[in-house]
Amino acid sequence: MVDAVVVAHGSGARARRCINALRHSSQPPGRIVLVDTSGDSAALASFSDDEPWLHAIARPDNPGYGAAANDGIAATDAAYVLVMNDDVYVDRDAIEHLVNHAEAAPDVACVGPDFRNLDGSPQEGAFRFPGVAQAAIDAWPAPAWLRRGRLNGRVAADGVPVDIDHPLGACMLLRRLAVDLIGGFSPEYWMYCEEIDLCRRLKDYGWRVAQVPAARVWHVGGASTGEQPDRMLAQLYRSRVRWYRTHTSPPVATAALAAMRWGLRARSAMDEAAGRSVTGVAGALAALDES
């Protein structure tokens, strides 16, 4: 009924921990596909043919998260596929809760879990689609209460399943029928915003997206991208520009880009005054200008 795709970038040990959690689930995936984009042969060395339920795919060219996930999805055939990062560990009954919700709601194409940091604290995982306010708040060093609020598109489930626009892309259950209908993830998003684009297209086709708080997962966050923070910040803004220009009207996209420039310039000025590096922010501003 459910298969899993784990997208990794090196660190076979981290992927193994992720896969072990999947295998010990109350509803373990029938097949697990590990797609490694690092080009490091050692990352896949511990995964062998002695595990017939596991299929490993090497993508040394690193086509991006969405394209790698598409490769994994194509290697599965279950009605549902769990797509996730290798730094996510599922609770024993998390997959069961996700699948049960999808089975009870045949118009739901994507189900997200409740994300937790490793210390047990909640991690933001349910969102509305980005608007102009979010463009400004995410770029500007806004206070925590504002960043975590509704104005910034955050959704609070309050312990019960809730309809959302998109989950955090680190872990989400997808209905194969719906994903096949829209053609999977867009490879145009090399990194970041691929789940937002996917869910926007799912909703355009009339499908719903939900979060199920009973399905708890533990997420390290930034395990691979944290190694190149400046480069990844620039990539984040390239993807955001693409999303706004693809899925919003020209006036909204123009306003969102202006808000991001304003926010990043304010952030750069504050960092410079505090003696902090502005290399990452400068790269993000350059990414906006080139987009």
GIBEL-V479500 format. One record per residue. SS is DSSP state (h for helix, s for strand, l for the rest). OMEGA is omega as a letter, one per 30 degrees, with the letter a starting at -180 (* if undefined). Layout:
BEGIN
ss: [SS,SS]
omega: [OMEGA,OMEGA]
END
This chain:
BEGIN
ss: [l,s,s,s,s,s,s,s,l,l,l,h,h,h,h,h,h,h,h,h,h,h,h,l,l,l,l,l,l,l,l,s,s,s,s,s,l,l,l,l,h,h,h,h,l,l,l,l,l,l,l,l,l,s,s,s,s,s,l,l,l,l,l,l,h,h,h,h,h,h,h,h,h,h,l,l,l,l,l,s,s,s,s,s,s,l,l,s,s,s,l,l,l,h,h,h,h,h,h,h,h,h,h,h,l,l,l,s,s,s,s,s,s,s,s,s,l,l,l,l,l,s,s,l,l,s,s,l,l,l,l,h,h,h,h,h,h,h,h,l,l,l,l,h,h,h,h,l,l,h,h,h,l,s,l,l,l,l,l,l,l,s,s,l,l,s,s,l,l,l,s,s,s,s,s,h,h,h,h,h,h,h,l,l,l,l,l,l,l,l,l,l,l,h,h,h,h,h,h,h,h,h,h,h,l,l,l,s,s,s,s,s,s,s,s,s,s,s,s,l,l,l,l,l,h,h,h,h,h,h,h,h,h,h,h,h,h,h,h,h,h,h,h,h,h,h,h,l,l,h,h,h,h,h,h,h,h,h,h,h,h,h,h,h,h,h,h,h,h,h,h,h,h,l,l,l,l,l,h,h,h,h,h,h,h,h,h,h,h,h,l]
omega: [a,l,a,l,l,l,a,l,a,l,l,l,l,l,l,l,l,a,l,l,l,a,a,l,l,l,a,l,l,l,l,l,l,l,a,a,a,a,l,a,a,a,a,a,a,a,a,l,l,l,a,l,a,l,a,l,l,l,a,l,l,a,a,a,a,l,l,l,l,l,a,l,a,a,l,l,a,a,l,l,l,a,a,l,l,l,l,l,a,l,a,a,a,a,l,l,a,a,l,l,l,l,a,a,a,l,l,a,a,l,l,l,l,a,l,l,a,l,l,l,a,l,a,a,a,a,l,l,a,l,a,a,l,l,a,a,a,a,a,l,a,l,a,a,l,a,a,a,a,a,l,l,a,a,l,a,l,l,a,l,a,l,l,l,l,l,l,a,a,l,l,l,a,l,a,a,a,a,l,a,a,l,l,l,l,l,l,l,a,l,l,l,a,l,l,l,l,a,l,l,l,a,l,l,l,l,l,l,a,l,l,a,a,l,a,l,a,a,l,l,l,a,l,a,a,l,a,a,a,l,a,l,l,l,l,a,l,a,l,l,l,a,a,a,a,a,l,l,l,l,l,l,l,l,a,l,l,l,l,l,l,a,a,l,l,l,l,a,l,l,a,l,a,l,l,l,l,a,a,a,l,l,l,l,l,l,l,a,a,a,*]
END
